[in-house]
Amino acid sequence: MKKFFIGFAFVSLLIAGVLSYFASGDPDGLDKTVEDTGIAAHAQEHPLAGSAFADYALGGDDKFTGLAGVLGVVVVLALSFGLFWVLRKKTPQNDLADR
């Protein structure tokens, strides 16, 4: 099971760090539909639009898209691991294994 999680983390980091550079910067179907129907005229800037991770890049620089993806994966994996560790079911058998 440990090998699976290590492999999963490796593949996730690889996808986030490498394949993110090949993602299209053009608007997706939802953005295009919103623009075509005029709904975008009512759009407002998000309060966090100027944050470090805005637009899936560090500081808005497209050169750092992969790094932003890797940092995102690391944060999600750390939060997930911490949550699962806190919520794990403790049984007498697990208590012996922890020693």
N, C-alpha and C positions, 0 to 999 in steps of 0.2 A: 504494500500500500504506500509506503514511503517513497518508493521509486516512481510510482504514478504521480504523486504530488510534486516531486522534483521535476519530472518530465513535463507536467502540466505548467509549472511555473516557467520552465525554460522556453517552452513553445510560446507561451503568452508573452514573455519578454521579447522573444524573437519577432513575433508578429507585430507587437507594438513598436519595437525599435527599428525594424527594417521595412515592413510592408506599409507602414504609415506614410512613408515618403512617396509611395506610388498612388496614394489616394487622390482623387480628383478634387481640385479646389473650386470647381464649378458648383453652382447651387444644385441641390438635389431636387427631386420631384416635388416635395412639399414646398420648398422655397419658391420654386417656379410657379406652382399653382397659386400660392399666396400673392406673388407679384402680379400674375396674370389676372386674378379676380379683383385686385384692388384692396384686398385685406391688409396688405403691407403698408398702406397709407396711414393706418392707425397704429402701427407698431411703434414701440418705444425702446430706447436703449436699455439693456439689462443693467441693473446696478453694479454687477461684477464684470462688466465688459472691459474694464481697464485692468483687471487682475492679471496675475502672472500666467495663468493657464488659459486665458481667453483665446478663442479661435483655435484651440488644440495645439498651441505652440507656446513656448516660453517667451514671454514678453512680446508676443505678436510676431515673432521672427520665424518664418517658415523653415529656416535652417535647423531649428530645434524641435520640429514636430515629433521626431522619433524619441528624443529625450523626454518630452512631455508625456508621450505614450508610455514609456518605460516607468517614469515616476508615477503615473496613474496606476499602472499595473502593480507596482510595489505597494502603493498606498492601499489599494483594494485587497491585495493578498494579505497584508499586515492586519488590516481591520477584520477581514474574514477569519484569519487564523486566531486573532485575539478573541473574537466573538465566539467562535466554536470552542476555544479553550475554556472560556468563562462558563459557557452553557453546557459543557459536556456532562454527561450523566456519571456521577461517582457511584461506583459499586465497590464492595469489599475486594473484588478481584482486581479492579483498576487501582485501588489503593496499594496493593501488593506490588503491582507492576511499576508504580511510580517510585518505589524505594530503590 
